[in-house]
Amino acid sequence: MLEEFKKFAIQGNVMDMAVGVIIGGAFGKIVASLVEDVIMPPIGLLMGGVDFSSLFVTLSGGTYESVAKAKEAGAATVNYGLFLNHVVNFLIVAFTIFLIVKQINRLKGTLSPSPSGLPTTKDCPFCLSPIPLKATRCGHCTSEVK
């Protein structure tokens, strides 16, 4: 069983996944910094000098100067400013991943069957398997196709 686990752990897919997780974690920190330190301050300035990370509502009924002071006092808070930061963070990560996957698919040629967007296959009239347009025999059932 130990040998099986070693073989599994050393396989390329597991190692690729590990590298992806590490790079993803580092990328997440970069995006978090981009949102908190670059994107949200100008938006807050445009909205009258609002710091989104300090926006919160106290459920306990008291008034506190900051989220940290409310937490020190043990008050329950809804930190909707931090939530907004995380939403923007997620949107940037999701859009970046979308762009990366789109480029990988484009390089693989999987977005469309041909550069012109026209189909490159037809269905065999006998077994209904996809075959190249120029095929004269089906590669699946070996029937002659006209």
C-alpha positions as CSV (number, residue, x, y, z in Angstrom):
1,M,0.0,0.0,0.0
2,L,2.9,2.4,0.7
3,E,4.3,1.7,-2.7
4,E,1.0,2.5,-4.3
5,F,0.8,5.7,-2.4
6,K,4.3,6.7,-3.4
7,K,3.4,6.0,-7.0
8,F,0.3,8.1,-6.7
9,A,2.0,11.0,-4.9
10,I,4.9,11.2,-7.4
11,Q,2.6,11.1,-10.5
12,G,2.7,14.2,-12.6
13,N,-1.0,15.2,-11.9
14,V,-0.5,15.3,-8.2
15,M,2.7,17.3,-8.5
16,D,1.1,19.7,-11.0
17,M,-1.8,20.2,-8.6
18,A,0.6,20.9,-5.7
19,V,2.4,23.5,-7.8
20,G,-1.0,25.0,-8.9
21,V,-2.1,25.3,-5.3
22,I,1.1,27.0,-4.2
23,I,1.0,29.4,-7.2
24,G,-2.7,30.0,-6.6
25,G,-2.0,30.9,-2.9
26,A,0.7,33.4,-4.0
27,F,-1.6,34.8,-6.7
28,G,-4.4,35.2,-4.2
29,K,-2.2,37.3,-2.0
30,I,-1.2,39.5,-5.0
31,V,-4.8,40.0,-5.9
32,A,-5.8,40.7,-2.3
33,S,-3.2,43.4,-2.2
34,L,-4.3,44.8,-5.5
35,V,-7.9,45.1,-4.3
36,E,-7.1,46.4,-0.8
37,D,-4.2,48.7,-1.6
38,V,-4.7,49.8,-5.2
39,I,-8.4,49.4,-6.4
40,M,-10.5,50.1,-3.3
41,P,-8.7,53.3,-2.0
42,P,-9.5,55.4,-5.2
43,I,-13.1,54.0,-5.2
44,G,-13.4,55.0,-1.5
45,L,-11.9,58.5,-2.3
46,L,-14.5,58.9,-5.1
47,M,-17.2,58.0,-2.6
48,G,-16.2,60.7,-0.1
49,G,-13.2,59.2,1.6
50,V,-14.8,55.9,2.6
51,D,-12.4,53.1,3.7
52,F,-14.4,50.0,2.7
53,S,-12.5,47.7,5.2
54,S,-13.8,49.8,8.1
55,L,-17.5,49.6,7.1
56,F,-19.5,47.6,9.5
57,V,-22.8,47.4,11.5
58,T,-22.8,46.5,15.1
59,L,-25.5,44.0,16.1
60,S,-25.1,44.6,19.8
61,G,-26.4,48.1,19.7
62,G,-23.3,49.9,20.8
63,T,-21.2,52.4,18.9
64,Y,-17.6,51.7,18.1
65,E,-14.9,53.6,16.2
66,S,-13.6,50.6,14.3
67,V,-14.1,46.9,13.7
68,A,-11.1,46.1,15.9
69,K,-12.5,48.1,18.8
70,A,-15.9,46.4,18.4
71,K,-14.2,43.0,18.4
72,E,-12.2,43.9,21.5
73,A,-15.5,44.8,23.3
74,G,-16.9,41.4,22.2
75,A,-19.6,43.0,20.0
76,A,-21.2,41.1,17.2
77,T,-20.6,42.9,13.9
78,V,-21.5,42.5,10.2
79,N,-18.4,43.6,8.3
80,Y,-19.9,44.4,4.9
81,G,-16.9,46.5,3.9
82,L,-14.6,43.5,4.1
83,F,-17.2,41.5,2.3
84,L,-17.2,44.0,-0.6
85,N,-13.4,43.8,-0.7
86,H,-13.6,40.0,-0.9
87,V,-16.3,40.2,-3.7
88,V,-14.0,42.4,-5.8
89,N,-11.1,40.1,-5.0
90,F,-13.1,37.1,-6.2
91,L,-14.2,38.8,-9.4
92,I,-10.7,39.7,-10.3
93,V,-9.4,36.1,-9.6
94,A,-12.4,34.6,-11.5
95,F,-11.9,36.9,-14.5
96,T,-8.2,36.2,-14.6
97,I,-8.8,32.4,-14.5
98,F,-11.3,32.8,-17.2
99,L,-8.8,34.6,-19.4
100,I,-6.1,32.0,-18.7
101,V,-8.4,29.1,-19.5
102,K,-9.7,30.9,-22.6
103,Q,-6.1,31.3,-23.8
104,I,-5.2,27.7,-23.1
105,N,-8.2,26.5,-24.9
106,R,-7.4,28.8,-27.9
107,L,-3.8,27.4,-28.0
108,K,-5.2,23.8,-27.9
109,G,-7.7,24.7,-30.6
110,T,-10.7,23.5,-28.6
111,L,-12.7,26.7,-28.9
112,S,-13.9,25.8,-32.4
113,P,-13.3,22.7,-34.5
114,S,-11.6,24.8,-37.3
115,P,-10.3,28.4,-37.6
116,S,-13.2,29.3,-39.8
117,G,-15.7,27.9,-37.3
118,L,-17.1,25.5,-39.9
119,P,-17.6,21.9,-38.9
120,T,-14.8,19.4,-39.7
121,T,-16.8,16.2,-39.1
122,K,-20.1,14.6,-40.1
123,D,-22.0,11.7,-38.6
124,C,-21.8,8.3,-40.1
125,P,-25.3,7.5,-41.5
126,F,-25.0,3.9,-40.1
127,C,-23.5,4.2,-36.6
128,L,-23.9,7.9,-36.1
129,S,-20.3,8.3,-34.9
130,P,-18.4,11.5,-35.9
131,I,-16.1,11.0,-38.9
132,P,-14.0,13.6,-41.0
133,L,-15.9,15.3,-43.7
134,K,-13.7,13.8,-46.5
135,A,-13.9,10.2,-45.1
136,T,-15.2,7.6,-47.5
137,R,-15.4,4.9,-44.8
138,C,-16.4,5.1,-41.2
139,G,-13.5,4.4,-38.9
140,H,-15.9,3.0,-36.3
141,C,-18.2,0.6,-38.2
142,T,-16.2,0.5,-41.5
143,S,-19.3,1.2,-43.6
144,E,-18.8,3.0,-46.9
145,V,-19.9,6.6,-46.7
146,K,-20.8,8.7,-49.7
